[in-house]
Amino acid sequence: MSLRVYTHPVYLSVIASALCLTFAARSGNTTSRQAVQLSFPAPPSDRTLIYWWADAALKPLPLETGTTTLHPEVPAGSDKMGRVELKGETATTVIAKSEPHFFLFVPDVAGVHPPLLVRLTSKRGARRVTAMAQRGQRGFAIISEEIVKPHYRVLARDGGMIYMEVWGRVPLEAGEYAFIGSELGRIATFRISETLKY
C-alpha cells in the first residue's frame, strides 16, 4: 500500500499526486492535456470550496464532517488499520457523468498537496474509506486501492494559491466519492449516478 493523507497539518503521502501536478504544469503536449477542455472557468471567489463543472457553470460540492476510528492527533504506537467515515449512505450531490472535472485551490507552498479523491463504500448507514496509522507518525493514510488516480492541470497562480483542475485518469464508476484532505470537518462529497450520460 502506498499513500499519503494529511497529518495535522500535512499529508502522510501523495508523492504520485505531486508528480502528476508537476508534469501537468510543465508539459505542453500530452495525451492527458489533449483530453481536457481547451478553456477553463474563471476562478471562483470562494477559494475554500471544491467545485464541479455542470451546465456551463461551477457548482460547489457540499462539505461534510468525517470521523475516524484512528487517533491522528497523536503519533501512532504501532501500525493500525481503521477507517474514515461519513454519516449517511449517499451524498446529496449526484453527478450523471462518468468523467466529471473538478476545480479547487491549494496553497502555493512546497509540501502542500491537493486533497485525495477517494472511492467510498456504503455500509450500515454510512460511507467509509479504509485508512491506516503508521507507527511513529501523526495523521493517517488512505490505502492506495481506494484512491482514484487523478490528472491535474494547473490553471493559474494568484495570491499565494494555485487554481487547478482535477479529473480521474479513467471514467468513474457509479458510487460514492469524496475529496479527503487535512480537515475531517471539510470533506467534499458526491455520488456518480448509475444512470450515466456519455
C-alpha positions in Angstrom: 0.0 0.0 0.0 1.3 3.4 -1.0 -0.2 6.6 0.4 -0.3 9.9 1.9 -3.0 11.5 3.7 -2.8 14.6 5.8 -1.4 14.6 9.2 -2.0 17.7 11.3 -1.0 19.9 9.0 0.4 17.8 6.2 -0.3 14.5 4.5 1.4 11.3 5.1 1.9 11.0 1.3 0.8 11.9 -2.2 4.1 11.7 -3.9 2.4 10.4 -7.0 -0.1 13.3 -6.9 2.7 15.8 -6.6 4.5 14.2 -9.6 1.3 14.4 -11.7 0.8 18.0 -10.7 4.4 19.0 -11.7 4.1 17.1 -15.0 0.8 18.7 -15.9 2.1 22.1 -15.1 5.2 21.8 -17.2 4.1 19.6 -20.1 2.7 21.3 -23.1 1.7 18.4 -25.4 0.5 15.3 -23.6 -2.4 12.9 -24.2 -3.9 13.9 -20.9 -3.8 17.6 -21.8 -5.4 16.8 -25.1 -8.3 15.2 -23.3 -9.2 18.3 -21.2 -11.1 21.3 -22.3 -9.1 24.0 -24.0 -10.6 26.8 -21.9 -11.4 26.9 -18.2 -13.8 28.7 -16.0 -12.6 31.9 -14.1 -11.5 31.2 -10.6 -14.5 31.5 -8.1 -14.3 34.0 -5.3 -14.6 31.4 -2.5 -11.3 29.5 -2.6 -12.1 27.2 0.3 -14.5 25.0 -1.7 -14.2 22.3 -4.4 -16.3 22.8 -7.5 -17.5 20.7 -10.3 -18.4 21.8 -13.9 -22.0 21.4 -14.7 -24.4 23.2 -17.1 -21.7 25.6 -18.1 -21.1 26.8 -14.5 -19.1 25.9 -11.5 -21.1 24.3 -8.7 -19.7 23.8 -5.2 -19.6 20.3 -3.7 -21.2 20.1 -0.3 -18.9 19.7 2.7 -19.5 17.0 5.3 -17.8 16.2 8.6 -16.0 12.9 8.9 -14.9 10.8 11.8 -12.1 8.3 12.1 -11.5 5.2 14.3 -7.8 6.2 14.5 -6.2 9.0 16.6 -4.5 11.2 14.0 -3.7 13.9 16.6 -1.0 11.8 18.3 1.8 9.6 16.9 0.7 6.0 16.4 2.2 3.5 18.8 2.0 0.8 16.0 0.7 0.3 12.5 -3.1 0.1 12.7 -5.9 -0.2 10.2 -9.0 1.9 10.6 -11.4 4.0 8.6 -12.7 7.5 7.8 -16.5 7.6 8.0 -19.3 9.9 6.9 -22.9 9.7 8.1 -25.5 8.5 5.6 -25.1 6.0 2.8 -25.4 8.5 -0.1 -24.2 12.0 -0.9 -26.6 14.8 -1.7 -24.9 15.8 -4.9 -25.5 13.4 -7.8 -23.4 13.6 -10.9 -24.7 11.9 -14.0 -21.4 11.8 -15.9 -18.5 9.3 -15.6 -15.8 11.9 -16.3 -16.6 15.0 -14.3 -14.0 17.7 -13.9 -13.3 19.4 -10.6 -11.8 22.7 -9.7 -10.1 23.6 -6.5 -7.4 25.7 -4.8 -4.3 24.7 -2.8 -1.7 26.9 -1.2 1.2 27.6 -3.4 3.6 26.3 -0.8 6.2 23.5 -1.1 5.0 20.2 0.6 1.3 21.1 0.4 -0.7 18.7 -1.9 -4.3 18.6 -3.2 -6.9 16.6 -1.3 -7.2 12.9 -2.4 -10.2 11.8 -4.5 -11.3 8.5 -3.0 -14.0 5.9 -3.6 -16.3 5.3 -0.6 -18.1 2.2 0.4 -21.7 2.4 1.7 -22.4 0.2 4.7 -24.7 0.3 7.7 -26.0 3.8 7.2 -22.6 5.4 6.5 -19.9 5.9 3.8 -16.4 4.9 4.6 -12.9 4.5 3.3 -10.1 2.4 4.7 -7.3 4.2 6.5 -4.2 3.3 8.4 -2.0 4.8 11.0 1.7 4.3 10.7 3.9 3.8 13.7 5.5 6.9 15.0 3.5 9.2 12.6 0.7 11.5 13.3 -2.3 11.5 10.9 -3.5 8.7 8.8 -3.1 7.3 5.3 -5.7 6.1 2.8 -4.9 2.8 1.2 -3.9 3.1 -2.4 -6.6 0.7 -3.7 -9.3 3.2 -2.7 -7.7 6.3 -4.1 -8.8 7.5 -7.6 -5.7 8.1 -9.7 -6.0 11.7 -10.9 -4.9 14.0 -13.6 -4.1 17.6 -12.5 -3.8 20.7 -14.6 -2.6 24.0 -13.1 -4.7 26.8 -14.4 -3.5 29.9 -12.5 -1.4 31.1 -9.6 -2.6 34.1 -7.7 -2.4 35.5 -4.2 -0.4 32.5 -2.9 -2.9 30.0 -4.2 -2.8 27.5 -7.1 -6.1 27.2 -9.1 -6.3 23.7 -10.6 -8.4 21.2 -12.5 -8.7 17.6 -11.3 -10.3 14.6 -13.1 -9.9 10.8 -13.0 -7.5 9.0 -15.3 -10.3 6.6 -16.1 -14.1 7.1 -16.1 -15.6 6.9 -12.6 -17.8 4.0 -11.8 -21.2 4.6 -10.3 -20.9 5.0 -6.5 -19.9 7.3 -3.7 -16.8 9.5 -3.7 -15.1 12.2 -1.6 -12.2 14.6 -1.6 -10.3 14.0 1.7 -7.7 16.5 2.8 -6.2 17.7 6.1 -9.5 18.7 7.7 -12.0 15.9 8.6 -14.6 18.7 9.1 -14.4 19.7 5.4 -14.8 16.6 3.2 -16.4 17.4 -0.2 -18.6 14.5 -1.3 -20.6 13.5 -4.4 -22.2 10.4 -6.0 -21.8 9.2 -9.5 -25.3 8.1 -10.7 -26.0 4.7 -12.0 -27.7 6.3 -15.0 -24.7 7.9 -16.7 -24.5 10.3 -19.6 -21.7 9.9 -22.0 
